[in-house]
Amino acid sequence: MSLAGKRIFITGGSRGIGLSIALKAAADGASIAIAAKTTDPHPTLPGTIFSAAKEIEASGGTALPIQCDIRDEDAIASAIAQTAETFGGIDILINNASAINLTKTEATPAKRFDLMFDVNVRGTFLTSQAAIPYLRESAKQGRNPHILTLSPPLSMNAKWFKPHLAYTMAKYGMSMCVLGLSEEFRKEGIGVNALWPRTAIDTAALAMIPGVDTDYCRKPEILADAAYIILNRFAAECTGNFFVDDELLASEGITDLEKYSVKPGTTEFLMDFFLD
């Protein structure tokens, strides 16, 4: 398996899971556009598009840092076009950017509701929409194009809606994009899939949630390795799937997950949402 020569666009890839996926691809020599908002160091959050670009290039890839707020449709169109012009096309889109707010209905301000829907649902839809013409061309060239979205399997179990209705709807909106796009573009050879972790992942976003002990989490690298498997599968046949990281790794014979533990030797992990 290899992503050498692939042209990849990642939303929100300046840190965490997005950056981890970028570095995995960079090790093969891929060209990667990091489209995120952070250009100046944040007082509490690590990474900028420029620090991510340096890490990508140090890992062996080609980087294109682009300041992009995916709530802005013009910014999305410009970032996608710039990436295609710089790299000569786009083969892979990673919809990684996401906003989280784990509040009950009466405690969810309208601005937080709007943020999650603008970033998660609208951002995923519009970024995919803008990338499709380039992914279609990639398919015609036999370059195995993929859209991979970091979102959960769809479930109508009320327990996932009760504690944080707005967040659940926003994440499921991303998953509904996967469901619809995979079927819409199946015959064109564009693979569209989702990936979700079994356990909580140690990221800056998670660290902002009170009471979370990251010792009982796994590292973002588990999702990077899982994404790598998906992106190397034949897009025309691998589409419409809602993959879970440990199940996907097991399908490739990888069952020893110790290296992904934040705290070595951990056997009990915090479970992520949405997996019944």
C-alpha positions as CSV (number, residue, x, y, z in Angstrom):
1,M,0.0,0.0,0.0
2,S,1.2,3.5,-0.7
3,L,-0.1,7.0,-1.1
4,A,2.9,8.2,-3.0
5,G,2.0,10.9,-5.5
6,K,-1.5,11.4,-4.1
7,R,-2.9,14.9,-4.0
8,I,-4.8,15.3,-0.7
9,F,-7.0,18.1,0.7
10,I,-7.6,18.0,4.5
11,T,-10.0,20.3,6.4
12,G,-8.9,21.2,9.9
13,G,-5.6,19.5,9.6
14,S,-3.4,21.8,11.7
15,R,-3.5,19.5,14.7
16,G,-4.9,16.2,16.1
17,I,-6.5,13.6,13.9
18,G,-6.2,15.6,10.7
19,L,-2.5,16.2,11.1
20,S,-1.9,12.6,12.1
21,I,-3.5,11.4,8.8
22,A,-1.5,14.0,6.9
23,L,1.8,12.8,8.4
24,K,1.0,9.2,7.6
25,A,0.4,10.1,3.9
26,A,3.4,12.4,3.9
27,A,5.7,9.5,4.8
28,D,4.8,8.0,1.4
29,G,5.5,11.3,-0.4
30,A,2.0,12.6,-0.9
31,S,1.1,16.2,-1.6
32,I,-1.2,17.6,1.1
33,A,-3.1,20.8,1.4
34,I,-3.9,21.8,5.0
35,A,-7.1,23.9,5.0
36,A,-7.7,25.4,8.5
37,K,-8.3,28.7,10.2
38,T,-5.3,28.8,12.6
39,T,-2.4,30.9,11.2
40,D,-1.1,32.3,14.5
41,P,-0.3,30.3,17.6
42,H,-3.3,29.8,19.9
43,P,-2.8,30.4,23.6
44,T,-4.3,26.9,24.5
45,L,-4.4,24.9,21.3
46,P,-1.3,23.5,19.5
47,G,-0.4,24.0,15.9
48,T,-1.1,26.3,13.0
49,I,-1.3,25.6,9.2
50,F,2.3,26.6,9.0
51,S,3.6,24.3,11.7
52,A,1.6,21.5,10.2
53,A,3.2,22.2,6.8
54,K,6.7,22.0,8.3
55,E,5.9,18.6,9.9
56,I,4.5,17.3,6.7
57,E,7.6,18.3,4.7
58,A,9.8,16.9,7.4
59,S,8.0,13.6,7.1
60,G,8.6,13.5,3.3
61,G,5.5,15.1,1.9
62,T,4.8,18.3,0.0
63,A,2.6,20.8,1.9
64,L,0.3,23.6,1.0
65,P,-0.9,25.6,4.0
66,I,-4.2,27.4,3.2
67,Q,-6.1,29.6,5.7
68,C,-9.7,28.6,5.2
69,D,-12.8,28.9,7.2
70,I,-15.1,26.2,5.9
71,R,-18.1,28.2,7.0
72,D,-17.3,30.4,4.0
73,E,-18.3,28.9,0.7
74,D,-16.1,31.3,-1.3
75,A,-13.1,30.4,0.9
76,I,-13.8,26.7,0.3
77,A,-14.0,27.2,-3.5
78,S,-10.8,29.2,-3.5
79,A,-8.9,26.7,-1.3
80,I,-10.0,23.7,-3.5
81,A,-9.1,25.6,-6.7
82,Q,-5.7,26.6,-5.3
83,T,-4.9,23.0,-4.3
84,A,-5.9,21.7,-7.7
85,E,-3.8,24.3,-9.5
86,T,-0.8,23.8,-7.2
87,F,-0.8,20.0,-7.3
88,G,-2.3,19.4,-10.7
89,G,-5.6,18.0,-9.3
90,I,-7.1,16.4,-6.2
91,D,-7.3,12.7,-5.5
92,I,-8.4,12.6,-1.9
93,L,-10.6,14.8,0.3
94,I,-10.5,14.3,4.1
95,N,-13.5,16.0,5.8
96,N,-11.9,16.2,9.2
97,A,-13.0,19.7,10.5
98,S,-15.6,19.5,13.2
99,A,-17.1,21.5,16.0
100,I,-18.2,20.0,19.3
101,N,-20.5,21.3,22.1
102,L,-21.8,18.6,24.5
103,T,-24.7,20.5,26.0
104,K,-28.4,19.6,26.6
105,T,-31.1,21.4,24.6
106,E,-31.8,24.2,27.0
107,A,-28.1,24.9,27.5
108,T,-27.2,25.1,23.8
109,P,-27.0,28.8,22.6
110,A,-28.0,29.5,19.0
111,K,-24.5,30.5,18.1
112,R,-23.1,27.1,19.2
113,F,-25.9,25.3,17.3
114,D,-25.1,27.4,14.2
115,L,-21.3,26.8,14.6
116,M,-21.7,23.0,14.7
117,F,-24.1,22.9,11.7
118,D,-22.0,25.4,9.7
119,V,-18.8,23.5,10.3
120,N,-19.9,19.9,10.5
121,V,-22.8,19.7,8.1
122,R,-22.6,22.7,5.7
123,G,-18.8,22.6,5.7
124,T,-18.7,18.9,4.8
125,F,-21.3,19.2,2.1
126,L,-19.8,22.3,0.5
127,T,-16.2,21.1,0.6
128,S,-17.3,17.8,-1.0
129,Q,-19.3,19.6,-3.6
130,A,-16.3,21.8,-4.5
131,A,-14.0,18.8,-4.7
132,I,-16.2,16.5,-6.8
133,P,-15.2,17.9,-10.3
134,Y,-11.5,17.2,-9.4
135,L,-12.2,13.8,-7.9
136,R,-14.2,12.9,-11.1
137,E,-11.2,13.8,-13.2
138,S,-9.0,11.8,-10.9
139,A,-11.3,8.8,-11.5
140,K,-11.1,9.2,-15.2
141,Q,-7.3,9.2,-14.8
142,G,-7.4,6.0,-12.8
143,R,-6.0,7.6,-9.7
144,N,-8.4,6.0,-7.2
145,P,-10.2,9.0,-5.7
146,H,-11.7,9.0,-2.2
147,I,-13.7,11.2,0.1
148,L,-13.2,10.2,3.8
149,T,-15.3,11.8,6.5
150,L,-14.6,11.6,10.2
151,S,-18.1,10.8,11.3
152,P,-20.0,8.0,13.1
153,P,-22.3,5.2,11.9
154,L,-25.9,6.4,11.7
155,S,-28.1,5.2,14.6
156,M,-31.6,6.0,15.5
157,N,-31.1,4.9,19.1
158,A,-32.5,7.8,21.3
159,K,-29.7,7.5,23.8
160,W,-27.4,9.2,21.4
161,F,-29.7,12.2,21.0
162,K,-30.7,12.7,24.6
163,P,-27.5,14.1,26.2
164,H,-26.4,16.5,23.3
165,L,-29.1,16.7,20.7
166,A,-27.5,19.5,18.6
167,Y,-24.1,17.8,18.5
168,T,-25.6,14.5,17.6
169,M,-27.6,16.0,14.7
170,A,-24.5,17.8,13.4
171,K,-22.3,14.7,13.4
172,Y,-25.1,12.7,11.9
173,G,-25.4,15.3,9.2
174,M,-21.8,14.6,8.2
175,S,-22.6,10.9,8.1
176,M,-25.7,11.6,5.9
177,C,-23.4,13.3,3.5
178,V,-21.4,10.1,3.3
179,L,-24.5,8.0,2.8
180,G,-25.8,10.2,0.0
181,L,-22.6,11.0,-1.8
182,S,-21.4,7.4,-1.8
183,E,-24.5,6.3,-3.7
184,E,-24.7,9.4,-5.9
185,F,-21.1,8.9,-7.2
186,R,-20.8,5.1,-6.9
187,K,-20.9,4.6,-10.7
188,E,-18.3,7.3,-11.2
189,G,-15.7,5.4,-9.2
190,I,-15.4,7.9,-6.3
191,G,-15.1,6.1,-3.0
192,V,-17.0,7.9,-0.2
193,N,-16.6,6.4,3.3
194,A,-16.8,7.4,7.0
195,L,-14.3,6.6,9.8
196,W,-15.0,6.7,13.6
197,P,-13.0,5.6,16.7
198,R,-14.1,2.9,19.1
199,T,-12.5,4.8,22.0
200,A,-12.0,8.5,22.9
201,I,-9.0,9.9,21.1
202,D,-6.5,12.2,22.8
203,T,-6.9,15.5,21.0
204,A,-6.9,19.2,21.9
205,A,-10.6,19.2,21.5
206,L,-11.1,16.4,23.9
207,A,-8.8,18.1,26.4
208,M,-11.2,21.0,26.6
209,I,-14.0,18.8,27.9
210,P,-14.1,18.9,31.7
211,G,-13.5,15.7,33.5
212,V,-11.9,13.7,30.7
213,D,-8.8,11.6,31.7
214,T,-6.7,11.2,28.6
215,D,-4.9,8.3,30.2
216,Y,-7.9,6.2,29.1
217,C,-7.7,7.3,25.5
218,R,-6.0,6.2,22.4
219,K,-3.7,8.3,20.2
220,P,-4.7,9.9,16.9
221,E,-2.4,7.6,15.1
222,I,-4.9,4.7,15.3
223,L,-7.2,6.7,13.0
224,A,-4.3,7.7,10.7
225,D,-3.5,4.0,10.2
226,A,-7.1,3.1,9.7
227,A,-7.5,6.0,7.2
228,Y,-4.4,4.7,5.3
229,I,-6.1,1.4,4.8
230,I,-9.3,2.9,3.4
231,L,-7.5,5.3,1.1
232,N,-5.5,2.4,-0.4
233,R,-8.6,0.3,-1.2
234,F,-10.1,0.3,-4.6
235,A,-12.5,3.3,-4.6
236,A,-15.0,1.8,-7.0
237,E,-15.6,-1.1,-4.7
238,C,-14.9,0.5,-1.3
239,T,-17.7,3.0,-0.9
240,G,-20.6,3.7,1.4
241,N,-19.0,2.2,4.5
242,F,-19.0,3.4,8.1
243,F,-15.8,2.0,9.3
244,V,-14.8,1.8,13.0
245,D,-11.0,2.0,13.6
246,D,-10.4,-1.2,15.5
247,E,-12.6,-3.4,13.3
248,L,-10.9,-2.1,10.2
249,L,-7.5,-2.7,11.6
250,A,-8.5,-6.2,12.6
251,S,-9.7,-6.9,9.0
252,E,-6.0,-6.4,8.0
253,G,-4.7,-8.6,10.8
254,I,-3.8,-5.8,13.2
255,T,-5.2,-6.8,16.6
256,D,-2.4,-5.6,18.9
257,L,-3.4,-2.0,19.6
258,E,-1.1,-1.3,22.6
259,K,1.0,1.2,20.7
260,Y,-2.0,3.5,20.3
261,S,-2.6,3.7,24.1
262,V,-1.9,7.1,25.6
263,K,-0.9,5.3,28.8
264,P,1.0,2.0,28.2
265,G,-0.7,-1.0,29.6
266,T,-4.2,0.5,29.6
267,T,-6.9,-2.1,29.2
268,E,-10.1,-0.1,29.9
269,F,-10.7,2.9,27.7
270,L,-13.2,5.7,27.5
271,M,-15.6,4.7,24.8
272,D,-16.6,7.2,22.1
273,F,-20.1,8.2,21.3
274,F,-22.5,6.6,18.8
275,L,-21.4,3.0,18.8
276,D,-24.2,0.8,20.1
